[in-house]
Amino acid sequence: MGVKLTLDKKLFTKLTENLPSIPQEMQQVAEKAIRESGGILEKGLREQVTNDDILSVRAKKRLIHTLRPTEITDSTVIKVKGELGWKFDNTDNPKTDDGRLSQYLNYGTVERYTKDGRYTGKITGAQFLNRALRKKTKQMKTKQKDIIESYIKTLFEE
């Protein structure tokens, strides 16, 4: 089963519109992601991307990894369903970057499974992002925390 990527136009627009409001280091990563995406980001429409295209969007992953730290361990398999943003299904090899990306980007449902296939629960993408953000921002200065929180909120506003 290949890795599939879905890009939502609204999320892409908000990502690019909000570049000036995020810290410079993250802004550079975002700009690099847009340059290196091989035209995928610029299309901004729902595009199905195959395994062959994944290498060209690695910079996007670095941006999202910077913004949304993981709380999922190597022993957790993620299956994701959602409408907004990127969706990945790479449960055959959950230790790879491809398999872990789903937790940062999904705004639908995050389902958690152990490696032997036992279902361990389900939360919404919004709940997941909030939990991950709270963990990370405890170690940040208040100003940094406010900037990142407001940025992430703008990504998912209607």
N, CA, C and O atoms as a GROMACS GRO file, in nm:
protein
  632
    1MET      N    1   0.084  -0.119   0.000
    1MET     CA    2   0.000   0.000   0.000
    1MET      C    3   0.088   0.124   0.000
    1MET      O    4   0.177   0.138   0.084
    2GLY      N    5   0.064   0.213  -0.092
    2GLY     CA    6   0.148   0.331  -0.103
    2GLY      C    7   0.105   0.440  -0.007
    2GLY      O    8  -0.005   0.438   0.048
    3VAL      N    9   0.193   0.534   0.011
    3VAL     CA   10   0.163   0.650   0.093
    3VAL      C   11   0.089   0.750   0.005
    3VAL      O   12   0.133   0.780  -0.106
    4LYS      N   13  -0.024   0.802   0.055
    4LYS     CA   14  -0.099   0.900  -0.023
    4LYS      C   15  -0.102   1.032   0.052
    4LYS      O   16  -0.114   1.035   0.175
    5LEU      N   17  -0.093   1.140  -0.022
    5LEU     CA   18  -0.091   1.274   0.037
    5LEU      C   19  -0.205   1.354  -0.022
    5LEU      O   20  -0.223   1.357  -0.143
    6THR      N   21  -0.282   1.417   0.064
    6THR     CA   22  -0.389   1.503   0.016
    6THR      C   23  -0.363   1.644   0.069
    6THR      O   24  -0.338   1.662   0.189
    7LEU      N   25  -0.370   1.741  -0.017
    7LEU     CA   26  -0.343   1.879   0.023
    7LEU      C   27  -0.470   1.960   0.007
    7LEU      O   28  -0.531   1.961  -0.100
    8ASP      N   29  -0.509   2.028   0.113
    8ASP     CA   30  -0.630   2.109   0.109
    8ASP      C   31  -0.596   2.253   0.073
    8ASP      O   32  -0.501   2.310   0.127
    9LYS      N   33  -0.672   2.312  -0.018
    9LYS     CA   34  -0.642   2.447  -0.067
    9LYS      C   35  -0.647   2.550   0.047
    9LYS      O   36  -0.562   2.639   0.054
   10LYS      N   37  -0.747   2.536   0.135
   10LYS     CA   38  -0.762   2.633   0.243
   10LYS      C   39  -0.641   2.630   0.337
   10LYS      O   40  -0.591   2.734   0.380
   11LEU      N   41  -0.594   2.509   0.369
   11LEU     CA   42  -0.479   2.496   0.457
   11LEU      C   43  -0.354   2.554   0.392
   11LEU      O   44  -0.275   2.621   0.458
   12PHE      N   45  -0.338   2.528   0.263
   12PHE     CA   46  -0.223   2.583   0.192
   12PHE      C   47  -0.225   2.736   0.193
   12PHE      O   48  -0.123   2.800   0.216
   13THR      N   49  -0.342   2.794   0.168
   13THR     CA   50  -0.355   2.940   0.166
   13THR      C   51  -0.320   2.998   0.302
   13THR      O   52  -0.246   3.096   0.312
   14LYS      N   53  -0.373   2.937   0.408
   14LYS     CA   54  -0.345   2.988   0.542
   14LYS      C   55  -0.197   2.973   0.576
   14LYS      O   56  -0.138   3.060   0.641
   15LEU      N   57  -0.138   2.862   0.533
   15LEU     CA   58   0.004   2.841   0.559
   15LEU      C   59   0.088   2.952   0.497
   15LEU      O   60   0.178   3.006   0.562
   16THR      N   61   0.059   2.985   0.372
   16THR     CA   62   0.139   3.086   0.304
   16THR      C   63   0.106   3.227   0.353
   16THR      O   64   0.196   3.311   0.363
   17GLU      N   65  -0.022   3.254   0.384
   17GLU     CA   66  -0.060   3.387   0.431
   17GLU      C   67   0.004   3.419   0.565
   17GLU      O   68   0.033   3.534   0.595
   18ASN      N   69   0.026   3.316   0.647
   18ASN     CA   70   0.072   3.340   0.782
   18ASN      C   71   0.224   3.333   0.798
   18ASN      O   72   0.274   3.339   0.910
   19LEU      N   73   0.296   3.320   0.689
   19LEU     CA   74   0.441   3.312   0.701
   19LEU      C   75   0.502   3.429   0.778
   19LEU      O   76   0.589   3.405   0.862
   20PRO      N   77   0.460   3.555   0.756
   20PRO     CA   78   0.525   3.665   0.828
   20PRO      C   79   0.502   3.661   0.978
   20PRO      O   80   0.579   3.722   1.053
   21SER      N   81   0.397   3.591   1.025
   21SER     CA   82   0.364   3.595   1.167
   21SER      C   83   0.433   3.483   1.246
   21SER      O   84   0.414   3.474   1.367
   22ILE      N   85   0.511   3.398   1.179
   22ILE     CA   86   0.577   3.291   1.254
   22ILE      C   87   0.726   3.323   1.267
   22ILE      O   88   0.781   3.399   1.188
   23PRO      N   89   0.793   3.264   1.366
   23PRO     CA   90   0.935   3.294   1.389
   23PRO      C   91   1.018   3.273   1.263
   23PRO      O   92   0.987   3.189   1.178
   24GLN      N   93   1.124   3.352   1.253
   24GLN     CA   94   1.206   3.353   1.130
   24GLN      C   95   1.256   3.215   1.091
   24GLN      O   96   1.256   3.179   0.973
   25GLU      N   97   1.300   3.139   1.188
   25GLU     CA   98   1.354   3.006   1.158
   25GLU      C   99   1.248   2.918   1.092
   25GLU      O  100   1.275   2.847   0.996
   26MET      N  101   1.125   2.924   1.147
   26MET     CA  102   1.017   2.846   1.089
   26MET      C  103   0.978   2.901   0.952
   26MET      O  104   0.943   2.826   0.862
   27GLN      N  105   0.984   3.032   0.939
   27GLN     CA  106   0.948   3.093   0.810
   27GLN      C  107   1.042   3.044   0.701
   27GLN      O  108   0.998   3.014   0.590
   28GLN      N  109   1.172   3.034   0.734
   28GLN     CA  110   1.268   2.986   0.634
   28GLN      C  111   1.236   2.842   0.594
   28GLN      O  112   1.245   2.806   0.476
   29VAL      N  113   1.200   2.760   0.692
   29VAL     CA  114   1.166   2.622   0.662
   29VAL      C  115   1.042   2.616   0.572
   29VAL      O  116   1.036   2.538   0.478
   30ALA      N  117   0.944   2.701   0.604
   30ALA     CA  118   0.821   2.703   0.526
   30ALA      C  119   0.848   2.746   0.382
   30ALA      O  120   0.798   2.685   0.288
   31GLU      N  121   0.928   2.850   0.367
   31GLU     CA  122   0.958   2.897   0.231
   31GLU      C  123   1.033   2.790   0.153
   31GLU      O  124   1.009   2.770   0.034
   32LYS      N  125   1.125   2.723   0.221
   32LYS     CA  126   1.200   2.616   0.155
   32LYS      C  127   1.106   2.502   0.115
   32LYS      O  128   1.121   2.443   0.008
   33ALA      N  129   1.010   2.473   0.202
   33ALA     CA  130   0.913   2.367   0.172
   33ALA      C  131   0.834   2.399   0.046
   33ALA      O  132   0.812   2.313  -0.039
   34ILE      N  133   0.793   2.524   0.035
   34ILE     CA  134   0.715   2.564  -0.081
   34ILE      C  135   0.801   2.555  -0.207
   34ILE      O  136   0.753   2.512  -0.312
   35ARG      N  137   0.928   2.595  -0.197
   35ARG     CA  138   1.018   2.589  -0.313
   35ARG      C  139   1.044   2.444  -0.354
   35ARG      O  140   1.049   2.413  -0.473
   36GLU      N  141   1.061   2.356  -0.256
   36GLU     CA  142   1.106   2.221  -0.286
   36GLU      C  143   0.992   2.122  -0.310
   36GLU      O  144   1.017   2.003  -0.332
   37SER      N  145   0.871   2.168  -0.306
   37SER     CA  146   0.759   2.074  -0.313
   37SER      C  147   0.732   2.024  -0.454
   37SER      O  148   0.639   1.946  -0.475
   38GLY      N  149   0.811   2.069  -0.550
   38GLY     CA  150   0.794   2.020  -0.686
   38GLY      C  151   0.662   2.060  -0.747
   38GLY      O  152   0.608   1.989  -0.832
   39GLY      N  153   0.609   2.175  -0.705
   39GLY     CA  154   0.484   2.224  -0.762
   39GLY      C  155   0.360   2.172  -0.691
   39GLY      O  156   0.250   2.217  -0.718
   40ILE      N  157   0.378   2.075  -0.600
   40ILE     CA  158   0.263   2.016  -0.534
   40ILE      C  159   0.193   2.119  -0.445
   40ILE      O  160   0.070   2.130  -0.448
   41LEU      N  161   0.269   2.193  -0.368
   41LEU     CA  162   0.208   2.292  -0.280
   41LEU      C  163   0.139   2.402  -0.360
   41LEU      O  164   0.030   2.445  -0.323
   42GLU      N  165   0.201   2.446  -0.468
   42GLU     CA  166   0.146   2.557  -0.544
   42GLU      C  167   0.011   2.523  -0.607
   42GLU      O  168  -0.072   2.612  -0.626
   43LYS      N  169  -0.009   2.398  -0.639
   43LYS     CA  170  -0.137   2.361  -0.701
   43LYS      C  171  -0.253   2.393  -0.609
   43LYS      O  172  -0.356   2.444  -0.653
   44GLY      N  173  -0.236   2.364  -0.481
   44GLY     CA  174  -0.335   2.400  -0.381
   44GLY      C  175  -0.470   2.331  -0.398
   44GLY      O  176  -0.564   2.366  -0.327
   45LEU      N  177  -0.482   2.236  -0.486
   45LEU     CA  178  -0.607   2.162  -0.503
   45LEU      C  179  -0.588   2.023  -0.444
   45LEU      O  180  -0.477   1.983  -0.412
   46ARG      N  181  -0.698   1.951  -0.431
   46ARG     CA  182  -0.684   1.815  -0.380
   46ARG      C  183  -0.612   1.729  -0.482
   46ARG      O  184  -0.666   1.697  -0.587
   47GLU      N  185  -0.488   1.693  -0.449
   47GLU     CA  186  -0.407   1.615  -0.542
   47GLU      C  187  -0.367   1.486  -0.471
   47GLU      O  188  -0.328   1.487  -0.355
   48GLN      N  189  -0.377   1.377  -0.543
   48GLN     CA  190  -0.328   1.251  -0.488
   48GLN      C  191  -0.181   1.236  -0.528
   48GLN      O  192  -0.146   1.243  -0.646
   49VAL      N  193  -0.098   1.215  -0.432
   49VAL     CA  194   0.046   1.206  -0.456
   49VAL      C  195   0.091   1.064  -0.423
   49VAL      O  196   0.054   1.010  -0.319
   50THR      N  197   0.169   1.006  -0.509
   50THR     CA  198   0.212   0.868  -0.489
   50THR      C  199   0.345   0.862  -0.414
   50THR      O  200   0.404   0.965  -0.383
   51ASN      N  201   0.390   0.740  -0.386
   51ASN     CA  202   0.519   0.721  -0.319
   51ASN      C  203   0.631   0.795  -0.390
   51ASN      O  204   0.721   0.850  -0.327
   52ASP      N  205   0.625   0.796  -0.523
   52ASP     CA  206   0.732   0.859  -0.600
   52ASP      C  207   0.742   1.009  -0.572
   52ASP      O  208   0.849   1.068  -0.586
   53ASP      N  209   0.630   1.070  -0.532
   53ASP     CA  210   0.630   1.213  -0.509
   53ASP      C  211   0.671   1.251  -0.367
   53ASP      O  212   0.701   1.367  -0.339
   54ILE      N  213   0.672   1.153  -0.277
   54ILE     CA  214   0.693   1.186  -0.135
   54ILE      C  215   0.829   1.250  -0.112
   54ILE      O  216   0.841   1.340  -0.029
   55LEU      N  217   0.931   1.205  -0.184
   55LEU     CA  218   1.065   1.262  -0.162
   55LEU      C  219   1.067   1.411  -0.187
   55LEU      O  220   1.144   1.483  -0.123
   56SER      N  221   0.985   1.460  -0.280
   56SER     CA  222   0.988   1.601  -0.314
   56SER      C  223   0.916   1.688  -0.212
   56SER      O  224   0.922   1.811  -0.222
   57VAL      N  225   0.849   1.628  -0.114
   57VAL     CA  226   0.778   1.709  -0.016
   57VAL      C  227   0.837   1.693   0.125
   57VAL      O  228   0.770   1.725   0.224
   58ARG      N  229   0.959   1.645   0.134
   58ARG     CA  230   1.018   1.626   0.267
   58ARG      C  231   1.032   1.757   0.344
   58ARG      O  232   1.022   1.758   0.467
   59ALA      N  233   1.056   1.867   0.273
   59ALA     CA  234   1.072   1.994   0.343
   59ALA      C  235   0.944   2.033   0.415
   59ALA      O  236   0.948   2.093   0.522
   60LYS      N  237   0.830   1.999   0.356
   60LYS     CA  238   0.702   2.026   0.422
   60LYS      C  239   0.697   1.954   0.555
   60LYS      O  240   0.649   2.007   0.655
   61LYS      N  241   0.746   1.831   0.555
   61LYS     CA  242   0.743   1.754   0.678
   61LYS      C  243   0.825   1.821   0.787
   61LYS      O  244   0.786   1.823   0.903
   62ARG      N  245   0.941   1.878   0.747
   62ARG     CA  246   1.025   1.943   0.847
   62ARG      C  247   0.952   2.062   0.909
   62ARG      O  248   0.962   2.086   1.029
   63LEU      N  249   0.878   2.135   0.827
   63LEU     CA  250   0.802   2.249   0.879
   63LEU      C  251   0.700   2.202   0.982
   63LEU      O  252   0.692   2.258   1.091
   64ILE      N  253   0.624   2.100   0.948
   64ILE     CA  254   0.519   2.057   1.038
   64ILE      C  255   0.579   1.993   1.163
   64ILE      O  256   0.524   2.006   1.272
   65HIS      N  257   0.690   1.924   1.147
   65HIS     CA  258   0.756   1.863   1.262
   65HIS      C  259   0.800   1.972   1.360
   65HIS      O  260   0.796   1.952   1.481
   66THR      N  261   0.843   2.087   1.307
   66THR     CA  262   0.884   2.198   1.392
   66THR      C  263   0.766   2.250   1.472
   66THR      O  264   0.779   2.285   1.590
   67LEU      N  265   0.650   2.256   1.409
   67LEU     CA  266   0.534   2.315   1.474
   67LEU      C  267   0.460   2.217   1.565
   67LEU      O  268   0.403   2.258   1.666
   68ARG      N  269   0.461   2.090   1.529
   68ARG     CA  270   0.377   1.995   1.600
   68ARG      C  271   0.455   1.874   1.646
   68ARG      O  272   0.469   1.777   1.571
   69PRO      N  273   0.507   1.877   1.768
   69PRO     CA  274   0.589   1.766   1.818
   69PRO      C  275   0.506   1.639   1.839
   69PRO      O  276   0.384   1.644   1.858
   70THR      N  277   0.574   1.528   1.835
   70THR     CA  278   0.503   1.399   1.843
   70THR      C  279   0.486   1.353   1.987
   70THR      O  280   0.571   1.378   2.073
   71GLU      N  281   0.376   1.287   2.013
   71GLU     CA  282   0.361   1.217   2.140
   71GLU      C  283   0.342   1.067   2.116
   71GLU      O  284   0.313   0.991   2.208
   72ILE      N  285   0.360   1.026   1.991
   72ILE     CA  286   0.342   0.886   1.955
   72ILE      C  287   0.479   0.817   1.954
   72ILE      O  288   0.576   0.871   1.902
   73THR      N  289   0.485   0.699   2.012
   73THR     CA  290   0.612   0.628   2.018
   73THR      C  291   0.626   0.533   1.900
   73THR      O  292   0.533   0.517   1.821
   74ASP      N  293   0.743   0.471   1.888
   74ASP     CA  294   0.768   0.378   1.779
   74ASP      C  295   0.678   0.256   1.787
   74ASP      O  296   0.661   0.185   1.688
   75SER      N  297   0.621   0.230   1.905
   75SER     CA  298   0.539   0.110   1.919
   75SER      C  299   0.393   0.138   1.884
   75SER      O  300   0.308   0.050   1.899
   76THR      N  301   0.363   0.257   1.837
   76THR     CA  302   0.225   0.293   1.804
   76THR      C  303   0.208   0.302   1.654
   76THR      O  304   0.290   0.362   1.584
   77VAL      N  305   0.102   0.242   1.604
   77VAL     CA  306   0.068   0.251   1.462
   77VAL      C  307  -0.046   0.350   1.449
   77VAL      O  308  -0.142   0.345   1.526
   78ILE      N  309  -0.037   0.439   1.352
   78ILE     CA  310  -0.138   0.543   1.335
   78ILE      C  311  -0.218   0.516   1.207
   78ILE      O  312  -0.160   0.488   1.102
   79LYS      N  313  -0.350   0.523   1.217
   79LYS     CA  314  -0.434   0.525   1.098
   79LYS      C  315  -0.515   0.654   1.107
   79LYS      O  316  -0.567   0.688   1.213
   80VAL      N  317  -0.526   0.723   0.997
   80VAL     CA  318  -0.585   0.856   1.001
   80VAL      C  319  -0.699   0.868   0.902
   80VAL      O  320  -0.691   0.817   0.790
   81LYS      N  321  -0.806   0.936   0.945
   81LYS     CA  322  -0.915   0.969   0.853
   81LYS      C  323  -0.943   1.118   0.873
   81LYS      O  324  -0.950   1.164   0.987
   82GLY      N  325  -0.960   1.193   0.768
   82GLY     CA  326  -0.988   1.334   0.785
   82GLY      C  327  -1.011   1.404   0.654
   82GLY      O  328  -0.989   1.347   0.547
   83GLU      N  329  -1.056   1.527   0.662
   83GLU     CA  330  -1.089   1.605   0.544
   83GLU      C  331  -0.984   1.712   0.517
   83GLU      O  332  -0.954   1.740   0.401
   84LEU      N  333  -0.929   1.773   0.620
   84LEU     CA  334  -0.849   1.893   0.603
   84LEU      C  335  -0.701   1.863   0.614
   84LEU      O  336  -0.658   1.798   0.709
   85GLY      N  337  -0.623   1.908   0.518
   85GLY     CA  338  -0.478   1.893   0.528
   85GLY      C  339  -0.429   1.766   0.463
   85GLY      O  340  -0.488   1.716   0.368
   86TRP      N  341  -0.320   1.713   0.515
   86TRP     CA  342  -0.256   1.596   0.457
   86TRP      C  343  -0.302   1.470   0.529
   86TRP      O  344  -0.324   1.470   0.650
   87LYS      N  345  -0.315   1.362   0.452
   87LYS     CA  346  -0.348   1.235   0.513
   87LYS      C  347  -0.244   1.131   0.470
   87LYS      O  348  -0.209   1.123   0.352
   88PHE      N  349  -0.196   1.054   0.564
   88PHE     CA  350  -0.100   0.950   0.531
   88PHE      C  351  -0.149   0.818   0.585
   88PHE      O  352  -0.209   0.812   0.692
   89ASP      N  353  -0.122   0.712   0.511
   89ASP     CA  354  -0.146   0.577   0.562
   89ASP      C  355  -0.024   0.495   0.525
   89ASP      O  356  -0.010   0.451   0.411
   90ASN      N  357   0.061   0.474   0.621
   90ASN     CA  358   0.183   0.397   0.596
   90ASN      C  359   0.205   0.302   0.712
   90ASN      O  360   0.315   0.291   0.765
   91THR      N  361   0.099   0.232   0.751
   91THR     CA  362   0.105   0.152   0.871
   91THR      C  363   0.193   0.028   0.857
   91THR      O  364   0.226  -0.037   0.956
   92ASP      N  365   0.231  -0.006   0.733
   92ASP     CA  366   0.321  -0.120   0.716
   92ASP      C  367   0.457  -0.091   0.778
   92ASP      O  368   0.527  -0.183   0.820
   93ASN      N  369   0.495   0.035   0.783
   93ASN     CA  370   0.625   0.073   0.838
   93ASN      C  371   0.610   0.202   0.920
   93ASN      O  372   0.652   0.309   0.877
   94PRO      N  373   0.550   0.190   1.040
   94PRO     CA  374   0.515   0.310   1.116
   94PRO      C  375   0.634   0.388   1.171
   94PRO      O  376   0.617   0.500   1.219
   95LYS      N  377   0.755   0.330   1.164
   95LYS     CA  378   0.870   0.402   1.219
   95LYS      C  379   0.922   0.510   1.124
   95LYS      O  380   1.001   0.595   1.165
   96THR      N  381   0.879   0.507   0.999
   96THR     CA  382   0.931   0.604   0.903
   96THR      C  383   0.867   0.740   0.922
   96THR      O  384   0.761   0.752   0.984
   97ASP      N  385   0.932   0.841   0.869
   97ASP     CA  386   0.875   0.976   0.874
   97ASP      C  387   0.738   0.980   0.810
   97ASP      O  388   0.647   1.047   0.859
   98ASP      N  389   0.722   0.906   0.699
   98ASP     CA  390   0.594   0.907   0.629
   98ASP      C  391   0.481   0.862   0.720
   98ASP      O  392   0.374   0.922   0.721
   99GLY      N  393   0.507   0.757   0.796
   99GLY     CA  394   0.403   0.702   0.881
   99GLY      C  395   0.370   0.793   0.998
   99GLY      O  396   0.257   0.793   1.047
  100ARG      N  397   0.468   0.869   1.043
  100ARG     CA  398   0.445   0.951   1.161
  100ARG      C  399   0.383   1.085   1.128
  100ARG      O  400   0.333   1.155   1.217
  101LEU      N  401   0.385   1.123   1.001
  101LEU     CA  402   0.340   1.256   0.966
  101LEU      C  403   0.191   1.276   0.993
  101LEU      O  404   0.147   1.387   1.022
  102SER      N  405   0.115   1.169   0.983
  102SER     CA  406  -0.030   1.181   0.998
  102SER      C  407  -0.069   1.251   1.128
  102SER      O  408  -0.164   1.329   1.130
  103GLN      N  409   0.003   1.223   1.235
  103GLN     CA  410  -0.037   1.278   1.363
  103GLN      C  411  -0.025   1.430   1.368
  103GLN      O  412  -0.097   1.494   1.445
  104TYR      N  413   0.062   1.489   1.289
  104TYR     CA  414   0.079   1.633   1.294
  104TYR      C  415  -0.027   1.707   1.214
  104TYR      O  416  -0.063   1.820   1.246
  105LEU      N  417  -0.077   1.643   1.108
  105LEU     CA  418  -0.150   1.718   1.008
  105LEU      C  419  -0.298   1.692   1.002
  105LEU      O  420  -0.371   1.771   0.943
  106ASN      N  421  -0.344   1.585   1.060
  106ASN     CA  422  -0.482   1.548   1.041
  106ASN      C  423  -0.576   1.632   1.128
  106ASN      O  424  -0.546   1.662   1.243
  107TYR      N  425  -0.689   1.670   1.069
  107TYR     CA  426  -0.790   1.742   1.146
  107TYR      C  427  -0.916   1.658   1.156
  107TYR      O  428  -1.020   1.709   1.199
  108GLY      N  429  -0.909   1.533   1.118
  108GLY     CA  430  -1.023   1.444   1.129
  108GLY      C  431  -1.009   1.360   1.255
  108GLY      O  432  -1.026   1.410   1.366
  109THR      N  433  -0.979   1.234   1.238
  109THR     CA  434  -0.971   1.142   1.351
  109THR      C  435  -0.835   1.074   1.354
  109THR      O  436  -0.785   1.031   1.250
  110VAL      N  437  -0.775   1.066   1.472
  110VAL     CA  438  -0.651   0.991   1.489
  110VAL      C  439  -0.685   0.863   1.565
  110VAL      O  440  -0.729   0.867   1.680
  111GLU      N  441  -0.664   0.750   1.500
  111GLU     CA  442  -0.689   0.621   1.564
  111GLU      C  443  -0.555   0.560   1.603
  111GLU      O  444  -0.459   0.562   1.526
  112ARG      N  445  -0.550   0.505   1.724
  112ARG     CA  446  -0.423   0.449   1.772
  112ARG      C  447  -0.435   0.298   1.784
  112ARG      O  448  -0.533   0.244   1.835
  113TYR      N  449  -0.330   0.231   1.735
  113TYR     CA  450  -0.323   0.085   1.741
  113TYR      C  451  -0.186   0.046   1.794
  113TYR      O  452  -0.087   0.115   1.770
  114THR      N  453  -0.180  -0.066   1.866
  114THR     CA  454  -0.050  -0.120   1.901
  114THR      C  455   0.005  -0.194   1.780
  114THR      O  456  -0.067  -0.216   1.682
  115LYS      N  457   0.132  -0.234   1.786
  115LYS     CA  458   0.192  -0.302   1.672
  115LYS      C  459   0.124  -0.434   1.640
  115LYS      O  460   0.122  -0.476   1.525
  116ASP      N  461   0.068  -0.500   1.741
  116ASP     CA  462   0.003  -0.628   1.714
  116ASP      C  463  -0.143  -0.609   1.672
  116ASP      O  464  -0.218  -0.706   1.662
  117GLY      N  465  -0.183  -0.485   1.647
  117GLY     CA  466  -0.314  -0.461   1.588
  117GLY      C  467  -0.426  -0.431   1.684
  117GLY      O  468  -0.540  -0.414   1.641
  118ARG      N  469  -0.398  -0.424   1.815
  118ARG     CA  470  -0.505  -0.393   1.910
  118ARG      C  471  -0.542  -0.246   1.902
  118ARG      O  472  -0.454  -0.159   1.900
  119TYR      N  473  -0.671  -0.218   1.896
  119TYR     CA  474  -0.721  -0.080   1.889
  119TYR      C  475  -0.714  -0.018   2.027
  119TYR      O  476  -0.762  -0.077   2.124
  120THR      N  477  -0.653   0.099   2.039
  120THR     CA  478  -0.636   0.158   2.173
  120THR      C  479  -0.709   0.292   2.189
  120THR      O  480  -0.691   0.360   2.289
  121GLY      N  481  -0.790   0.328   2.092
  121GLY     CA  482  -0.869   0.450   2.112
  121GLY      C  483  -0.858   0.546   1.996
  121GLY      O  484  -0.781   0.528   1.902
  122LYS      N  485  -0.941   0.650   2.006
  122LYS     CA  486  -0.952   0.744   1.896
  122LYS      C  487  -0.974   0.883   1.954
  122LYS      O  488  -1.052   0.900   2.048
  123ILE      N  489  -0.907   0.983   1.898
  123ILE     CA  490  -0.932   1.122   1.936
  123ILE      C  491  -0.938   1.205   1.808
  123ILE      O  492  -0.894   1.160   1.702
  124THR      N  493  -0.992   1.325   1.819
  124THR     CA  494  -0.996   1.410   1.700
  124THR      C  495  -0.858   1.469   1.676
  124THR      O  496  -0.776   1.476   1.767
  125GLY      N  497  -0.835   1.510   1.552
  125GLY     CA  498  -0.707   1.571   1.520
  125GLY      C  499  -0.683   1.696   1.605
  125GLY      O  500  -0.570   1.722   1.646
  126ALA      N  501  -0.790   1.773   1.630
  126ALA     CA  502  -0.775   1.895   1.709
  126ALA      C  503  -0.728   1.863   1.851
  126ALA      O  504  -0.640   1.930   1.905
  127GLN      N  505  -0.788   1.759   1.911
  127GLN     CA  506  -0.746   1.719   2.046
  127GLN      C  507  -0.600   1.677   2.047
  127GLN      O  508  -0.524   1.711   2.138
  128PHE      N  509  -0.563   1.603   1.944
  128PHE     CA  510  -0.425   1.555   1.937
  128PHE      C  511  -0.327   1.672   1.929
  128PHE      O  512  -0.228   1.676   2.002
  129LEU      N  513  -0.358   1.768   1.841
  129LEU     CA  514  -0.268   1.883   1.825
  129LEU      C  515  -0.258   1.961   1.955
  129LEU      O  516  -0.149   2.005   1.993
  130ASN      N  517  -0.370   1.979   2.024
  130ASN     CA  518  -0.368   2.052   2.149
  130ASN      C  519  -0.279   1.984   2.252
  130ASN      O  520  -0.201   2.049   2.322
  131ARG      N  521  -0.290   1.852   2.261
  131ARG     CA  522  -0.208   1.778   2.358
  131ARG      C  523  -0.059   1.790   2.325
  131ARG      O  524   0.024   1.816   2.412
  132ALA      N  525  -0.028   1.770   2.198
  132ALA     CA  526   0.112   1.777   2.157
  132ALA      C  527   0.168   1.916   2.180
  132ALA      O  528   0.282   1.933   2.224
  133LEU      N  529   0.086   2.017   2.149
  133LEU     CA  530   0.130   2.155   2.164
  133LEU      C  531   0.154   2.188   2.311
  133LEU      O  532   0.253   2.253   2.345
  134ARG      N  533   0.064   2.143   2.399
  134ARG     CA  534   0.081   2.172   2.542
  134ARG      C  535   0.211   2.113   2.594
  134ARG      O  536   0.283   2.177   2.670
  135LYS      N  537   0.241   1.990   2.551
  135LYS     CA  538   0.365   1.926   2.596
  135LYS      C  539   0.487   2.008   2.556
  135LYS      O  540   0.577   2.033   2.636
  136LYS      N  541   0.488   2.050   2.430
  136LYS     CA  542   0.605   2.119   2.377
  136LYS      C  543   0.621   2.258   2.435
  136LYS      O  544   0.732   2.300   2.468
  137THR      N  545   0.510   2.330   2.448
  137THR     CA  546   0.521   2.471   2.485
  137THR      C  547   0.553   2.492   2.632
  137THR      O  548   0.587   2.603   2.673
  138LYS      N  549   0.544   2.388   2.713
  138LYS     CA  550   0.586   2.401   2.852
  138LYS      C  551   0.733   2.442   2.859
  138LYS      O  552   0.776   2.508   2.955
  139GLN      N  553   0.810   2.403   2.756
  139GLN     CA  554   0.954   2.432   2.758
  139GLN      C  555   0.988   2.562   2.686
  139GLN      O  556   1.105   2.596   2.672
  140MET      N  557   0.887   2.634   2.640
  140MET     CA  558   0.914   2.754   2.561
  140MET      C  559   0.891   2.881   2.641
  140MET      O  560   0.820   2.881   2.742
  141LYS      N  561   0.952   2.988   2.595
  141LYS     CA  562   0.921   3.118   2.653
  141LYS      C  563   0.780   3.157   2.612
  141LYS      O  564   0.728   3.111   2.510
  142THR      N  565   0.717   3.244   2.692
  142THR     CA  566   0.578   3.281   2.668
  142THR      C  567   0.558   3.339   2.529
  142THR      O  568   0.460   3.306   2.462
  143LYS      N  569   0.648   3.424   2.484
  143LYS     CA  570   0.630   3.488   2.354
  143LYS      C  571   0.628   3.385   2.241
  143LYS      O  572   0.542   3.389   2.153
  144GLN      N  573   0.723   3.292   2.246
  144GLN     CA  574   0.728   3.187   2.145
  144GLN      C  575   0.598   3.107   2.146
  144GLN      O  576   0.541   3.076   2.042
  145LYS      N  577   0.553   3.074   2.268
  145LYS     CA  578   0.433   2.993   2.282
  145LYS      C  579   0.313   3.063   2.220
  145LYS      O  580   0.235   3.001   2.148
  146ASP      N  581   0.299   3.193   2.247
  146ASP     CA  582   0.184   3.268   2.193
  146ASP      C  583   0.187   3.271   2.041
  146ASP      O  584   0.083   3.256   1.976
  147ILE      N  585   0.306   3.292   1.985
  147ILE     CA  586   0.318   3.298   1.839
  147ILE      C  587   0.276   3.166   1.777
  147ILE      O  588   0.199   3.164   1.681
  148ILE      N  589   0.327   3.056   1.830
  148ILE     CA  590   0.298   2.926   1.772
  148ILE      C  591   0.152   2.888   1.791
  148ILE      O  592   0.089   2.834   1.699
  149GLU      N  593   0.098   2.916   1.910
  149GLU     CA  594  -0.043   2.882   1.934
  149GLU      C  595  -0.134   2.958   1.838
  149GLU      O  596  -0.227   2.901   1.781
  150SER      N  597  -0.108   3.087   1.822
  150SER     CA  598  -0.195   3.166   1.734
  150SER      C  599  -0.180   3.121   1.589
  150SER      O  600  -0.277   3.123   1.514
  151TYR      N  601  -0.060   3.081   1.551
  151TYR     CA  602  -0.037   3.033   1.414
  151TYR      C  603  -0.115   2.905   1.387
  151TYR      O  604  -0.180   2.891   1.284
  152ILE      N  605  -0.107   2.812   1.480
  152ILE     CA  606  -0.176   2.685   1.460
  152ILE      C  607  -0.328   2.706   1.459
  152ILE      O  608  -0.399   2.642   1.381
  153LYS      N  609  -0.377   2.797   1.544
  153LYS     CA  610  -0.522   2.824   1.544
  153LYS      C  611  -0.566   2.876   1.408
  153LYS      O  612  -0.672   2.838   1.358
  154THR      N  613  -0.487   2.964   1.347
  154THR     CA  614  -0.527   3.020   1.218
  154THR      C  615  -0.534   2.912   1.111
  154THR      O  616  -0.613   2.923   1.017
  155LEU      N  617  -0.452   2.809   1.123
  155LEU     CA  618  -0.453   2.702   1.022
  155LEU      C  619  -0.587   2.631   1.016
  155LEU      O  620  -0.630   2.584   0.911
  156PHE      N  621  -0.654   2.623   1.131
  156PHE     CA  622  -0.772   2.539   1.137
  156PHE      C  623  -0.901   2.617   1.161
  156PHE      O  624  -1.005   2.558   1.189
  157GLU      N  625  -0.895   2.749   1.151
  157GLU     CA  626  -1.018   2.827   1.160
  157GLU      C  627  -1.099   2.807   1.034
  157GLU      O  628  -1.044   2.788   0.925
  158GLU      N  629  -1.228   2.811   1.050
  158GLU     CA  630  -1.317   2.795   0.932
  158GLU      C  631  -1.306   2.917   0.842
  158GLU      O  632  -1.372   2.923   0.738
   0.00000   0.00000   0.00000
